Amino acid sequence: MRAPDGPILITGGSGFVGGRLTRALLRAWPQAGIAWFSREAAAGNPLEAPPAPLSVMVGDLCSPDAIDGVVKALQPRLVLHLAAQSSVAD
């Protein structure tokens, strides 16, 4: 797969898989630019600090307006959707 010609947007980037995927993408395509879509500005992988350079776009994934705003602002060329509810009880 060739490098995207613009930013990569990852939902759920601060999770276990997302953090590792972010690092792999930064190694493979450092010029692409990576942004996480997160509910919190201080999002970070609980196991390790988020890699740099990394943008964190804040918003609620359940809000169409928030999603539209992030997509318009970032204009990603690739979106990787990893966000999920990890607790069965919740």
Secondary structure, DSSP 4 states (H G I P E B T S, - for coil): -PPPSS-EEEETTTSHHHHHHHHHHHHH-TTT-EEEEES-TT---SSSPPPSS-EEEE--TT-HHHHHHHHHHH--SEEEE------S--
